[in-house]
Amino acid sequence: MAQQLTDLVEQFCNFQHKQRGKTEGGVRTYRWILEQFLIFVRNRLGRLVRVTDLTSSTIQAWMDDMAGVDLALSTMRVRQSTLSSFCAWLVKREVLAANPVARLERPPHYQEPPKQVPGSSIMDAIVEAAKARHRPRDVAIFLILRYTGMRRESVATLQMHHLDGTWGLRGVRVKGGKTRDIPLPAAVMKFLQVYVERGLAKEVEKIGPETPLFWSTWGRRAVGKTRAPMTGKNIWRLCKVYGRMIGYPELKPHDLRHGVAMEVLEQHHDLEQVRALLGHSRIDTTQVYASIRPPQLKRAVEFYEEKAARMLSE
Protein backbone atom coordinates (compact mmCIF):
# COMPACT_ATOMS: atom_id res chain seq x y z
CA MET A 1 0.00 0.00 0.00
CA ALA A 2 1.37 3.43 -1.00
CA GLN A 3 2.56 5.52 1.92
CA GLN A 4 0.27 8.36 3.04
CA LEU A 5 1.67 11.87 3.31
CA THR A 6 0.16 13.13 6.56
CA ASP A 7 2.84 11.58 8.79
CA LEU A 8 5.62 12.62 6.42
CA VAL A 9 4.47 16.23 6.54
CA GLU A 10 4.72 16.17 10.34
CA GLN A 11 8.19 14.59 10.17
CA PHE A 12 9.29 17.26 7.71
CA CYS A 13 8.05 20.04 10.00
CA ASN A 14 9.81 18.51 13.01
CA PHE A 15 13.01 18.28 10.96
CA GLN A 16 12.78 21.95 10.01
CA HIS A 17 12.31 22.97 13.64
CA LYS A 18 14.66 20.59 15.47
CA GLN A 19 17.48 20.12 12.94
CA ARG A 20 17.31 23.19 10.70
CA GLY A 21 16.51 25.60 13.53
CA LYS A 22 13.46 27.16 11.86
CA THR A 23 11.28 29.28 14.12
CA GLU A 24 7.95 27.99 15.40
CA GLY A 25 6.16 30.59 13.30
CA GLY A 26 7.98 29.49 10.17
CA VAL A 27 7.22 25.83 10.83
CA ARG A 28 3.54 26.63 11.37
CA THR A 29 3.54 28.27 7.94
CA TYR A 30 5.16 25.20 6.34
CA ARG A 31 2.60 22.92 7.98
CA TRP A 32 -0.36 25.08 6.92
CA ILE A 33 0.78 25.31 3.29
CA LEU A 34 1.37 21.57 3.02
CA GLU A 35 -1.99 20.88 4.63
CA GLN A 36 -3.63 23.09 2.00
CA PHE A 37 -2.02 20.95 -0.70
CA LEU A 38 -3.22 17.76 0.98
CA ILE A 39 -6.76 19.15 1.19
CA PHE A 40 -6.71 20.08 -2.50
CA VAL A 41 -5.55 16.62 -3.59
CA ARG A 42 -7.94 14.84 -1.21
CA ASN A 43 -10.89 16.81 -2.59
CA ARG A 44 -9.70 16.08 -6.12
CA LEU A 45 -9.20 12.34 -5.67
CA GLY A 46 -11.73 11.61 -2.94
CA ARG A 47 -9.23 9.79 -0.68
CA LEU A 48 -6.21 10.34 1.55
CA VAL A 49 -3.12 11.59 -0.25
CA ARG A 50 -0.25 9.19 -0.96
CA VAL A 51 3.38 9.69 -1.93
CA THR A 52 2.53 8.51 -5.45
CA ASP A 53 0.22 11.53 -5.79
CA LEU A 54 3.22 13.86 -5.71
CA THR A 55 3.43 14.31 -9.47
CA SER A 56 4.14 17.34 -11.62
CA SER A 57 0.63 17.22 -13.09
CA THR A 58 -1.04 17.19 -9.66
CA ILE A 59 1.12 20.03 -8.39
CA GLN A 60 0.48 22.04 -11.55
CA ALA A 61 -3.26 21.51 -11.04
CA TRP A 62 -2.86 22.97 -7.54
CA MET A 63 -1.02 25.98 -8.95
CA ASP A 64 -3.74 26.46 -11.59
CA ASP A 65 -6.38 26.29 -8.87
CA MET A 66 -4.61 29.03 -6.88
CA ALA A 67 -4.30 31.15 -10.00
CA GLY A 68 -8.01 30.65 -10.60
CA VAL A 69 -8.87 32.38 -7.32
CA ASP A 70 -6.47 35.26 -8.07
CA LEU A 71 -3.90 34.58 -5.37
CA ALA A 72 -0.94 36.95 -5.49
CA LEU A 73 2.07 35.71 -7.45
CA SER A 74 4.23 36.11 -4.35
CA THR A 75 1.86 33.85 -2.38
CA MET A 76 1.94 31.22 -5.11
CA ARG A 77 5.73 31.35 -5.20
CA VAL A 78 5.97 30.78 -1.43
CA ARG A 79 3.56 27.84 -1.55
CA GLN A 80 5.29 26.23 -4.51
CA SER A 81 8.68 26.75 -2.85
CA THR A 82 7.45 25.10 0.38
CA LEU A 83 6.17 22.08 -1.52
CA SER A 84 9.47 21.91 -3.43
CA SER A 85 11.42 21.87 -0.14
CA PHE A 86 9.20 19.06 1.11
CA CYS A 87 9.72 17.03 -2.07
CA ALA A 88 13.48 17.63 -1.95
CA TRP A 89 13.47 16.35 1.65
CA LEU A 90 11.62 13.21 0.47
CA VAL A 91 14.18 12.70 -2.32
CA LYS A 92 17.06 12.79 0.19
CA ARG A 93 15.29 10.13 2.21
CA GLU A 94 14.75 8.03 -0.92
CA VAL A 95 10.97 8.26 -0.61
CA LEU A 96 10.78 10.02 -4.00
CA ALA A 97 13.01 9.36 -6.98
CA ALA A 98 13.01 13.00 -8.12
CA ASN A 99 11.55 16.36 -7.18
CA PRO A 100 8.38 16.84 -9.29
CA VAL A 101 8.36 20.61 -8.65
CA ALA A 102 11.67 20.97 -10.52
CA ARG A 103 9.87 20.44 -13.83
CA LEU A 104 7.41 23.27 -13.25
CA GLU A 105 7.76 26.96 -14.04
CA ARG A 106 8.01 29.30 -11.10
CA PRO A 107 5.58 32.23 -10.88
CA PRO A 108 7.46 35.45 -11.79
CA HIS A 109 8.87 37.43 -8.90
CA TYR A 110 8.26 41.17 -8.90
CA GLN A 111 9.73 43.14 -6.04
CA GLU A 112 7.66 46.18 -5.22
CA PRO A 113 8.60 48.99 -2.85
CA PRO A 114 6.85 48.73 0.54
CA LYS A 115 3.51 50.52 0.44
CA GLN A 116 3.72 51.90 3.98
CA VAL A 117 6.98 53.32 5.28
CA PRO A 118 6.71 55.29 8.55
CA GLY A 119 9.07 58.22 8.88
CA SER A 120 11.31 59.01 11.84
CA SER A 121 8.58 61.02 13.56
CA ILE A 122 6.17 58.06 13.55
CA MET A 123 8.82 55.64 14.82
CA ASP A 124 9.80 58.08 17.57
CA ALA A 125 6.14 58.70 18.46
CA ILE A 126 5.42 55.05 19.22
CA VAL A 127 8.36 54.94 21.65
CA GLU A 128 7.19 58.17 23.29
CA ALA A 129 3.65 56.75 23.62
CA ALA A 130 5.00 53.74 25.51
CA LYS A 131 7.07 56.05 27.74
CA ALA A 132 3.99 58.18 28.48
CA ARG A 133 2.12 55.06 29.64
CA HIS A 134 5.04 54.09 31.89
CA ARG A 135 5.37 50.66 30.28
CA PRO A 136 9.11 49.75 30.38
CA ARG A 137 8.54 46.44 28.57
CA ASP A 138 6.75 48.17 25.68
CA VAL A 139 9.41 50.89 25.52
CA ALA A 140 12.13 48.23 25.33
CA ILE A 141 10.35 46.36 22.52
CA PHE A 142 9.75 49.49 20.45
CA LEU A 143 13.31 50.74 20.98
CA ILE A 144 14.64 47.48 19.54
CA LEU A 145 12.23 47.58 16.58
CA ARG A 146 12.92 51.27 16.01
CA TYR A 147 16.73 51.03 15.98
CA THR A 148 17.35 47.61 14.42
CA GLY A 149 14.50 46.82 12.00
CA MET A 150 14.34 43.30 13.49
CA ARG A 151 11.42 41.04 12.67
CA ARG A 152 8.82 40.60 15.41
CA GLU A 153 9.58 36.88 15.91
CA SER A 154 13.25 37.63 16.53
CA VAL A 155 12.37 40.30 19.10
CA ALA A 156 9.85 38.04 20.84
CA THR A 157 12.41 35.24 21.27
CA LEU A 158 15.19 37.38 22.77
CA GLN A 159 16.73 35.96 25.93
CA MET A 160 19.13 37.28 28.56
CA HIS A 161 22.20 35.75 26.93
CA HIS A 162 21.59 37.83 23.79
CA LEU A 163 22.41 41.08 25.65
CA ASP A 164 26.02 42.15 25.26
CA GLY A 165 27.04 45.22 27.25
CA THR A 166 26.98 48.45 25.26
CA TRP A 167 27.48 46.69 21.92
CA GLY A 168 24.01 45.28 21.29
CA LEU A 169 22.56 41.82 20.70
CA ARG A 170 24.61 38.68 20.04
CA GLY A 171 23.60 35.39 18.45
CA VAL A 172 20.00 36.44 17.73
CA ARG A 173 17.87 33.82 15.98
CA VAL A 174 16.59 35.27 12.70
CA LYS A 175 14.65 34.13 9.65
CA GLY A 176 15.91 30.89 8.13
CA GLY A 177 17.19 29.50 11.42
CA LYS A 178 20.38 31.58 11.24
CA THR A 179 21.90 33.72 13.99
CA ARG A 180 23.18 37.28 13.75
CA ASP A 181 24.89 39.91 15.87
CA ILE A 182 22.85 43.13 15.82
CA PRO A 183 24.20 46.48 17.13
CA LEU A 184 22.16 48.85 19.29
CA PRO A 185 22.87 52.38 20.55
CA ALA A 186 24.58 52.39 23.96
CA ALA A 187 21.68 54.38 25.44
CA VAL A 188 19.24 51.66 24.37
CA MET A 189 21.41 48.95 25.91
CA LYS A 190 21.53 50.95 29.15
CA PHE A 191 17.73 51.16 29.14
CA LEU A 192 17.46 47.39 28.54
CA GLN A 193 19.71 46.77 31.53
CA VAL A 194 17.52 48.95 33.73
CA TYR A 195 14.43 47.16 32.37
CA VAL A 196 15.94 43.81 33.34
CA GLU A 197 16.80 45.00 36.85
CA ARG A 198 13.55 46.83 37.64
CA GLY A 199 10.97 45.24 35.35
CA LEU A 200 11.90 41.72 34.36
CA ALA A 201 13.00 40.88 37.90
CA LYS A 202 9.38 41.39 38.99
CA GLU A 203 8.04 39.08 36.26
CA VAL A 204 10.16 35.99 36.95
CA GLU A 205 11.49 34.44 40.13
CA LYS A 206 15.00 33.74 38.87
CA ILE A 207 16.81 35.31 35.92
CA GLY A 208 19.28 33.15 34.00
CA PRO A 209 20.88 33.12 30.53
CA GLU A 210 17.86 31.36 29.00
CA THR A 211 15.25 33.66 30.55
CA PRO A 212 13.08 35.35 27.90
CA LEU A 213 13.33 39.15 27.96
CA PHE A 214 9.68 39.84 27.27
CA TRP A 215 6.65 38.31 28.98
CA SER A 216 2.92 38.69 28.51
CA THR A 217 0.41 38.53 31.36
CA TRP A 218 -3.34 38.11 31.03
CA GLY A 219 -6.11 36.96 33.27
CA ARG A 220 -9.55 35.34 33.32
CA ARG A 221 -11.94 35.20 36.24
CA ALA A 222 -12.22 31.42 36.33
CA VAL A 223 -8.51 30.75 35.81
CA GLY A 224 -6.69 33.73 37.28
CA LYS A 225 -3.55 35.34 35.90
CA THR A 226 -1.42 33.59 33.31
CA ARG A 227 2.14 34.60 32.43
CA ALA A 228 4.07 33.38 29.39
CA PRO A 229 6.91 34.54 27.11
CA MET A 230 5.74 36.91 24.39
CA THR A 231 5.21 35.74 20.82
CA GLY A 232 5.43 37.50 17.49
CA LYS A 233 1.64 37.78 17.47
CA ASN A 234 1.75 39.59 20.85
CA ILE A 235 4.13 42.17 19.39
CA TRP A 236 1.92 42.59 16.30
CA ARG A 237 -1.07 43.34 18.54
CA LEU A 238 1.01 45.70 20.69
CA CYS A 239 2.03 47.62 17.58
CA LYS A 240 -1.60 47.96 16.50
CA VAL A 241 -2.62 49.27 19.94
CA TYR A 242 0.06 51.95 19.99
CA GLY A 243 -0.48 52.73 16.31
CA ARG A 244 -4.06 53.73 17.12
CA MET A 245 -2.82 55.88 19.99
CA ILE A 246 -0.54 57.94 17.74
CA GLY A 247 -3.04 58.21 14.89
CA TYR A 248 -1.40 55.58 12.70
CA PRO A 249 -3.84 52.65 13.07
CA GLU A 250 -2.46 50.62 10.17
CA LEU A 251 1.03 50.41 11.70
CA LYS A 252 2.58 46.92 11.80
CA PRO A 253 5.96 45.75 13.17
CA HIS A 254 7.26 45.10 9.64
CA ASP A 255 6.50 48.73 8.73
CA LEU A 256 9.08 49.77 11.33
CA ARG A 257 11.57 47.49 9.59
CA HIS A 258 10.91 49.36 6.34
CA GLY A 259 11.20 52.68 8.16
CA VAL A 260 14.61 51.81 9.63
CA ALA A 261 15.85 50.64 6.21
CA MET A 262 14.83 53.88 4.51
CA GLU A 263 16.25 55.99 7.34
CA VAL A 264 19.66 54.28 7.17
CA LEU A 265 19.69 54.47 3.35
CA GLU A 266 18.85 58.18 3.32
CA GLN A 267 21.51 58.82 5.96
CA HIS A 268 24.38 56.83 4.41
CA HIS A 269 23.31 56.22 0.77
CA ASP A 270 24.79 52.72 1.04
CA LEU A 271 22.62 49.70 0.22
CA GLU A 272 25.24 47.30 1.58
CA GLN A 273 24.87 48.83 5.04
CA VAL A 274 21.09 48.41 4.83
CA ARG A 275 21.52 44.81 3.66
CA ALA A 276 23.83 44.02 6.59
CA LEU A 277 21.51 45.66 9.12
CA LEU A 278 18.39 43.82 7.90
CA GLY A 279 20.23 40.53 7.44
CA HIS A 280 19.32 40.03 3.77
CA SER A 281 21.38 37.27 2.17
CA ARG A 282 21.24 38.95 -1.25
CA ILE A 283 21.66 42.62 -2.15
CA ASP A 284 18.87 42.43 -4.75
CA THR A 285 16.41 41.89 -1.89
CA THR A 286 17.58 45.19 -0.38
CA GLN A 287 17.47 46.92 -3.77
CA VAL A 288 13.74 47.52 -3.32
CA TYR A 289 14.54 50.32 -0.85
CA ALA A 290 16.42 52.22 -3.54
CA SER A 291 13.18 52.89 -5.44
CA ILE A 292 12.33 56.58 -5.69
CA ARG A 293 9.28 57.48 -3.60
CA PRO A 294 6.90 60.33 -4.61
CA PRO A 295 8.23 62.84 -2.01
CA GLN A 296 11.80 62.17 -3.17
CA LEU A 297 10.75 62.54 -6.79
CA LYS A 298 9.11 65.88 -5.99
CA ARG A 299 12.32 67.11 -4.36
CA ALA A 300 14.34 65.89 -7.34
CA VAL A 301 12.63 68.35 -9.69
CA GLU A 302 12.40 71.32 -7.32
CA PHE A 303 15.16 73.07 -9.28
CA TYR A 304 12.64 73.51 -12.09
CA GLU A 305 10.39 75.74 -9.97
CA GLU A 306 12.30 78.99 -10.46
CA LYS A 307 12.87 78.37 -14.17
CA ALA A 308 9.20 77.62 -14.80
CA ALA A 309 8.06 80.69 -12.82
CA ARG A 310 10.46 82.93 -14.75
CA MET A 311 9.33 81.52 -18.09
CA LEU A 312 5.64 81.99 -17.34
CA SER A 313 6.11 85.49 -15.89
CA GLU A 314 7.58 86.57 -19.21
VEXDREN-2710 file (C-alpha; in Angstrom, 1 decimal):
% VEXDREN-2710
k/r/px/py/pz
1/MET/0.0/0.0/0.0
2/ALA/1.4/3.4/-1.0
3/GLN/2.6/5.5/1.9
4/GLN/0.3/8.4/3.0
5/LEU/1.7/11.9/3.3
6/THR/0.2/13.1/6.6
7/ASP/2.8/11.6/8.8
8/LEU/5.6/12.6/6.4
9/VAL/4.5/16.2/6.5
10/GLU/4.7/16.2/10.3
11/GLN/8.2/14.6/10.2
12/PHE/9.3/17.3/7.7
13/CYS/8.1/20.0/10.0
14/ASN/9.8/18.5/13.0
15/PHE/13.0/18.3/11.0
16/GLN/12.8/21.9/10.0
17/HIS/12.3/23.0/13.6
18/LYS/14.7/20.6/15.5
19/GLN/17.5/20.1/12.9
20/ARG/17.3/23.2/10.7
21/GLY/16.5/25.6/13.5
22/LYS/13.5/27.2/11.9
23/THR/11.3/29.3/14.1
24/GLU/8.0/28.0/15.4
25/GLY/6.2/30.6/13.3
26/GLY/8.0/29.5/10.2
27/VAL/7.2/25.8/10.8
28/ARG/3.5/26.6/11.4
29/THR/3.5/28.3/7.9
30/TYR/5.2/25.2/6.3
31/ARG/2.6/22.9/8.0
32/TRP/-0.4/25.1/6.9
33/ILE/0.8/25.3/3.3
34/LEU/1.4/21.6/3.0
35/GLU/-2.0/20.9/4.6
36/GLN/-3.6/23.1/2.0
37/PHE/-2.0/21.0/-0.7
38/LEU/-3.2/17.8/1.0
39/ILE/-6.8/19.2/1.2
40/PHE/-6.7/20.1/-2.5
41/VAL/-5.5/16.6/-3.6
42/ARG/-7.9/14.8/-1.2
43/ASN/-10.9/16.8/-2.6
44/ARG/-9.7/16.1/-6.1
45/LEU/-9.2/12.3/-5.7
46/GLY/-11.7/11.6/-2.9
47/ARG/-9.2/9.8/-0.7
48/LEU/-6.2/10.3/1.6
49/VAL/-3.1/11.6/-0.3
50/ARG/-0.2/9.2/-1.0
51/VAL/3.4/9.7/-1.9
52/THR/2.5/8.5/-5.4
53/ASP/0.2/11.5/-5.8
54/LEU/3.2/13.9/-5.7
55/THR/3.4/14.3/-9.5
56/SER/4.1/17.3/-11.6
57/SER/0.6/17.2/-13.1
58/THR/-1.0/17.2/-9.7
59/ILE/1.1/20.0/-8.4
60/GLN/0.5/22.0/-11.6
61/ALA/-3.3/21.5/-11.0
62/TRP/-2.9/23.0/-7.5
63/MET/-1.0/26.0/-9.0
64/ASP/-3.7/26.5/-11.6
65/ASP/-6.4/26.3/-8.9
66/MET/-4.6/29.0/-6.9
67/ALA/-4.3/31.2/-10.0
68/GLY/-8.0/30.6/-10.6
69/VAL/-8.9/32.4/-7.3
70/ASP/-6.5/35.3/-8.1
71/LEU/-3.9/34.6/-5.4
72/ALA/-0.9/37.0/-5.5
73/LEU/2.1/35.7/-7.4
74/SER/4.2/36.1/-4.3
75/THR/1.9/33.8/-2.4
76/MET/1.9/31.2/-5.1
77/ARG/5.7/31.3/-5.2
78/VAL/6.0/30.8/-1.4
79/ARG/3.6/27.8/-1.6
80/GLN/5.3/26.2/-4.5
81/SER/8.7/26.7/-2.8
82/THR/7.5/25.1/0.4
83/LEU/6.2/22.1/-1.5
84/SER/9.5/21.9/-3.4
85/SER/11.4/21.9/-0.1
86/PHE/9.2/19.1/1.1
87/CYS/9.7/17.0/-2.1
88/ALA/13.5/17.6/-2.0
89/TRP/13.5/16.3/1.6
90/LEU/11.6/13.2/0.5
91/VAL/14.2/12.7/-2.3
92/LYS/17.1/12.8/0.2
93/ARG/15.3/10.1/2.2
94/GLU/14.8/8.0/-0.9
95/VAL/11.0/8.3/-0.6
96/LEU/10.8/10.0/-4.0
97/ALA/13.0/9.4/-7.0
98/ALA/13.0/13.0/-8.1
99/ASN/11.6/16.4/-7.2
100/PRO/8.4/16.8/-9.3
101/VAL/8.4/20.6/-8.7
102/ALA/11.7/21.0/-10.5
103/ARG/9.9/20.4/-13.8
104/LEU/7.4/23.3/-13.2
105/GLU/7.8/27.0/-14.0
106/ARG/8.0/29.3/-11.1
107/PRO/5.6/32.2/-10.9
108/PRO/7.5/35.4/-11.8
109/HIS/8.9/37.4/-8.9
110/TYR/8.3/41.2/-8.9
111/GLN/9.7/43.1/-6.0
112/GLU/7.7/46.2/-5.2
113/PRO/8.6/49.0/-2.8
114/PRO/6.9/48.7/0.5
115/LYS/3.5/50.5/0.4
116/GLN/3.7/51.9/4.0
117/VAL/7.0/53.3/5.3
118/PRO/6.7/55.3/8.5
119/GLY/9.1/58.2/8.9
120/SER/11.3/59.0/11.8
121/SER/8.6/61.0/13.6
122/ILE/6.2/58.1/13.6
123/MET/8.8/55.6/14.8
124/ASP/9.8/58.1/17.6
125/ALA/6.1/58.7/18.5
126/ILE/5.4/55.1/19.2
127/VAL/8.4/54.9/21.7
128/GLU/7.2/58.2/23.3
129/ALA/3.7/56.8/23.6
130/ALA/5.0/53.7/25.5
131/LYS/7.1/56.1/27.7
132/ALA/4.0/58.2/28.5
133/ARG/2.1/55.1/29.6
134/HIS/5.0/54.1/31.9
135/ARG/5.4/50.7/30.3
136/PRO/9.1/49.7/30.4
137/ARG/8.5/46.4/28.6
138/ASP/6.8/48.2/25.7
139/VAL/9.4/50.9/25.5
140/ALA/12.1/48.2/25.3
141/ILE/10.3/46.4/22.5
142/PHE/9.8/49.5/20.5
143/LEU/13.3/50.7/21.0
144/ILE/14.6/47.5/19.5
145/LEU/12.2/47.6/16.6
146/ARG/12.9/51.3/16.0
147/TYR/16.7/51.0/16.0
148/THR/17.3/47.6/14.4
149/GLY/14.5/46.8/12.0
150/MET/14.3/43.3/13.5
151/ARG/11.4/41.0/12.7
152/ARG/8.8/40.6/15.4
153/GLU/9.6/36.9/15.9
154/SER/13.2/37.6/16.5
155/VAL/12.4/40.3/19.1
156/ALA/9.9/38.0/20.8
157/THR/12.4/35.2/21.3
158/LEU/15.2/37.4/22.8
159/GLN/16.7/36.0/25.9
160/MET/19.1/37.3/28.6
161/HIS/22.2/35.7/26.9
162/HIS/21.6/37.8/23.8
163/LEU/22.4/41.1/25.6
164/ASP/26.0/42.1/25.3
165/GLY/27.0/45.2/27.3
166/THR/27.0/48.5/25.3
167/TRP/27.5/46.7/21.9
168/GLY/24.0/45.3/21.3
169/LEU/22.6/41.8/20.7
170/ARG/24.6/38.7/20.0
171/GLY/23.6/35.4/18.4
172/VAL/20.0/36.4/17.7
173/ARG/17.9/33.8/16.0
174/VAL/16.6/35.3/12.7
175/LYS/14.6/34.1/9.7
176/GLY/15.9/30.9/8.1
177/GLY/17.2/29.5/11.4
178/LYS/20.4/31.6/11.2
179/THR/21.9/33.7/14.0
180/ARG/23.2/37.3/13.7
181/ASP/24.9/39.9/15.9
182/ILE/22.9/43.1/15.8
183/PRO/24.2/46.5/17.1
184/LEU/22.2/48.8/19.3
185/PRO/22.9/52.4/20.6
186/ALA/24.6/52.4/24.0
187/ALA/21.7/54.4/25.4
188/VAL/19.2/51.7/24.4
189/MET/21.4/48.9/25.9
190/LYS/21.5/50.9/29.1
191/PHE/17.7/51.2/29.1
192/LEU/17.5/47.4/28.5
193/GLN/19.7/46.8/31.5
194/VAL/17.5/49.0/33.7
195/TYR/14.4/47.2/32.4
196/VAL/15.9/43.8/33.3
197/GLU/16.8/45.0/36.9
198/ARG/13.6/46.8/37.6
199/GLY/11.0/45.2/35.3
200/LEU/11.9/41.7/34.4
201/ALA/13.0/40.9/37.9
202/LYS/9.4/41.4/39.0
203/GLU/8.0/39.1/36.3
204/VAL/10.2/36.0/36.9
205/GLU/11.5/34.4/40.1
206/LYS/15.0/33.7/38.9
207/ILE/16.8/35.3/35.9
208/GLY/19.3/33.2/34.0
209/PRO/20.9/33.1/30.5
210/GLU/17.9/31.4/29.0
211/THR/15.2/33.7/30.6
212/PRO/13.1/35.4/27.9
213/LEU/13.3/39.1/28.0
214/PHE/9.7/39.8/27.3
215/TRP/6.6/38.3/29.0
216/SER/2.9/38.7/28.5
217/THR/0.4/38.5/31.4
218/TRP/-3.3/38.1/31.0
219/GLY/-6.1/37.0/33.3
220/ARG/-9.6/35.3/33.3
221/ARG/-11.9/35.2/36.2
222/ALA/-12.2/31.4/36.3
223/VAL/-8.5/30.7/35.8
224/GLY/-6.7/33.7/37.3
225/LYS/-3.5/35.3/35.9
226/THR/-1.4/33.6/33.3
227/ARG/2.1/34.6/32.4
228/ALA/4.1/33.4/29.4
229/PRO/6.9/34.5/27.1
230/MET/5.7/36.9/24.4
231/THR/5.2/35.7/20.8
232/GLY/5.4/37.5/17.5
233/LYS/1.6/37.8/17.5
234/ASN/1.7/39.6/20.8
235/ILE/4.1/42.2/19.4
236/TRP/1.9/42.6/16.3
237/ARG/-1.1/43.3/18.5
238/LEU/1.0/45.7/20.7
239/CYS/2.0/47.6/17.6
240/LYS/-1.6/48.0/16.5
241/VAL/-2.6/49.3/19.9
242/TYR/0.1/52.0/20.0
243/GLY/-0.5/52.7/16.3
244/ARG/-4.1/53.7/17.1
245/MET/-2.8/55.9/20.0
246/ILE/-0.5/57.9/17.7
247/GLY/-3.0/58.2/14.9
248/TYR/-1.4/55.6/12.7
249/PRO/-3.8/52.7/13.1
250/GLU/-2.5/50.6/10.2
251/LEU/1.0/50.4/11.7
252/LYS/2.6/46.9/11.8
253/PRO/6.0/45.7/13.2
254/HIS/7.3/45.1/9.6
255/ASP/6.5/48.7/8.7
256/LEU/9.1/49.8/11.3
257/ARG/11.6/47.5/9.6
258/HIS/10.9/49.4/6.3
259/GLY/11.2/52.7/8.2
260/VAL/14.6/51.8/9.6
261/ALA/15.8/50.6/6.2
262/MET/14.8/53.9/4.5
263/GLU/16.2/56.0/7.3
264/VAL/19.7/54.3/7.2
265/LEU/19.7/54.5/3.4
266/GLU/18.8/58.2/3.3
267/GLN/21.5/58.8/6.0
268/HIS/24.4/56.8/4.4
269/HIS/23.3/56.2/0.8
270/ASP/24.8/52.7/1.0
271/LEU/22.6/49.7/0.2
272/GLU/25.2/47.3/1.6
273/GLN/24.9/48.8/5.0
274/VAL/21.1/48.4/4.8
275/ARG/21.5/44.8/3.7
276/ALA/23.8/44.0/6.6
277/LEU/21.5/45.7/9.1
278/LEU/18.4/43.8/7.9
279/GLY/20.2/40.5/7.4
280/HIS/19.3/40.0/3.8
281/SER/21.4/37.3/2.2
282/ARG/21.2/38.9/-1.2
283/ILE/21.7/42.6/-2.2
284/ASP/18.9/42.4/-4.8
285/THR/16.4/41.9/-1.9
286/THR/17.6/45.2/-0.4
287/GLN/17.5/46.9/-3.8
288/VAL/13.7/47.5/-3.3
289/TYR/14.5/50.3/-0.8
290/ALA/16.4/52.2/-3.5
291/SER/13.2/52.9/-5.4
292/ILE/12.3/56.6/-5.7
293/ARG/9.3/57.5/-3.6
294/PRO/6.9/60.3/-4.6
295/PRO/8.2/62.8/-2.0
296/GLN/11.8/62.2/-3.2
297/LEU/10.7/62.5/-6.8
298/LYS/9.1/65.9/-6.0
299/ARG/12.3/67.1/-4.4
300/ALA/14.3/65.9/-7.3
301/VAL/12.6/68.4/-9.7
302/GLU/12.4/71.3/-7.3
303/PHE/15.2/73.1/-9.3
304/TYR/12.6/73.5/-12.1
305/GLU/10.4/75.7/-10.0
306/GLU/12.3/79.0/-10.5
307/LYS/12.9/78.4/-14.2
308/ALA/9.2/77.6/-14.8
309/ALA/8.1/80.7/-12.8
310/ARG/10.5/82.9/-14.7
311/MET/9.3/81.5/-18.1
312/LEU/5.6/82.0/-17.3
313/SER/6.1/85.5/-15.9
314/GLU/7.6/86.6/-19.2
END
